[in-house]
Structures are given as structure tokens and as C-alpha cells.
Amino acid sequence: METLRWIGDRLEMIDQRVLPEKFEYLSFRTAAETAEGIRSMVVRGAPAIGCAAAYGVALEALLLRDESAVEFTAGMEAAFDVLAKSRPTAVNLFWALKRMRSVWDQGREATVGQIADRLLSEAHTVLGEDIRINRAMGAIGAEMLQDGSRVLTHCNAGALATGGHGTALGVIRSAVEFGKSISVVANETRPFLQGARLTAWEMVQENIPVTLITDNMAGFMMSSGEIDAVIVGTDRVAANGDVANKIGTYTVAVLAKRHNIPFYVACPMSTIDLGIEDGTQIPIEERAEDEVTGFRECQWAARGVSVRNPSFDVTPAELVTGLITEKGVVFEPSEESIGALFKS
Ligand code: MRU
């Protein structure tokens, strides 16, 4: 399954809003269309958002390849701008845009056409690297899971949230590939239902045993001794190890601490933001009210009710047993241990 793919002159992405009922690709031909795809969550999950943004930049460059240098520059600045405004929390978006900008900067003497080709090739590299990183992280993280583990996850940090394989679900997939018997407990993940719609679907596709629960059942499952470990993904890790992830993750981490259950965060190095000291500085996206008052065409809440819809929360580093990265596992994440990881 390819979450994103390049076909001829366009980007195609699985429409994650309609899964699992429909499996279909949508086409994207401009940066603005790609930004809208990110905003509306056709594509979602931090690494996949980064890959999409890289392709969004490349798409615009290819469209502008016959323009003058002045027109190219103006068009590209607008492309970077619209993509940067698509979603605020996943740092991979900004990481990918920075990487694409540096390719552009390094090619200032090249022709516009050459720059466009280099940007497309960089987008392919970002996607290919993401899959390799997830596999490396999976192999390292699989060591953290005992044979027979029942693993709770929240949201979707699977192949759909990345270029492929996944971060948290990548660890589970790798453990299964290595012959371990693992079963998954998927929190449904209100309000967008990434757990019920996407994680459950991914696991069912691969015959990895999965049990779906509503988010408010996690404490009961833990207190009944039905969960051995928690693994989640992340949208941004601050320099001190505080972790932003899908709303509800903090609740799961507190519950895991209460029940002495290890709480792991699978996190590519590109998701660690050393420019942010701690979790209080991570921008938290607020999404539309209608995600909370209903789902798709169905509205269940009283009209006129006031609504909050923060899409992410921050889990303090002290609740994190380990950050699983492609360079190794950071136990007891802190500014020192994360700093050492970057130097290793
Ligand atoms: O709002 P979403 O679906 O983009 O949120 C995604 C998550 O919270 C994931 O857990 C996170 O991006 C890690 S994905 C490997």
C-alpha cells in the first residue's frame, strides 16, 4: 500500500477521510491543492504530512518551470507559505519545507527547470528515506515487545501516517515479522476516529489480531491486566522530551503510569524539535467544531452548544518510558539524553 505515490506529473494520495468504506486515490497538481489535502486530512500523520509537503513544493516548481526566475521565485514563496499554513503541530511539515528550501537555495545558479527537477528528486528521497527510517525504527523497537504482548495504541501511527510501514504500528509490524505473537488494542480516537477507521483497518489487512475499544475503556483494560505495553507515534517532541500527539494520548500515558505499563513513543529524528524547549511551546491545532458535534453527515450534539476541539495534547517526558528512534531508544528522555542522541 502506498499512502502517497508519484504518477507521471502528479501526486496521488489515499483519501483517508473515506477509509475504510472506500479505498481511493485523489490527485494533486499544485502546492495549494496539496496544502488543502493536508488541512482537510486526506493525508495525515506527521511523517506523511512531511512527505506530502515535499511533493507540494515539487509540484509547484514543475508548474513554474517555464517561467522567468522572478516569476518562479514569487510562485515558490507563495507555495511555501500556503503549505506552512496547512497544519501547525506536526514538525515534519516544517522540517520537510526547510529541506526543500535548502535544495532550492543550493541551486540558485541553476536554471529554473533544473531546480524543479532537483526538487522533485528531493521529494522522492524524502519519501524513500521515511520508509527506510520506519523499518530501522521498527527493528529497534521490536526488541521492546515481549512475545505475546498485548499492545495498546492511540490514533494511527501506521503505514497510512507515513511513507510506509509506520512508526508505532511499524514497531508492531516488525515484531510480528520477527516471529513474535503480538495483539493490538486500538483506541478508537475521538473525534476523527483514526484508531477505529485506520489502525483497525491496517491491522485487519495484515491479519495482526486487533481489538477495537472506545477511548474511555483504556483504564478498564489496563486495570484488568489486559494491556502489557503502550506504543504511540508523535507529531513533535520538544528538546526536553515532552511529546505532542493526538488528543487523548496524555490520558493514556497517565493511566499507563498508574498501572506500571511501559509507555513508548516511536519517533523519527525528524519529529524531534530541538528549537522548542518544552511541551508548553508546541503549537496545538484547534480543529472545526463539527468534528465534535457529529461525524460526516450525522450531527448528534445540541445545536448551539459551545465546543472545544484541541487536536493534540502534550505528554510530559516523565511519563515516557522510552523514545524509539532510528538511532536507538532513549530511555527517560530529557534534554541531556536527547542531546546525546543527536551527537551519537
Ligand atoms: O491528526 P492526525 O491524524 O494527523 O494525527 C496523527 C497523530 O497524532 C499520529 O500519532 C502522529 O502523527 C504520529 S504518525 C506516525
Residues whose N, C-alpha, C, O or C-beta is under 5 A from the ligand:
A	BS01	MRU	R44 G45 A46 H154 C155 N156 A157 G158 A161 T167 Q194 G233 T234 D235 N245 K246
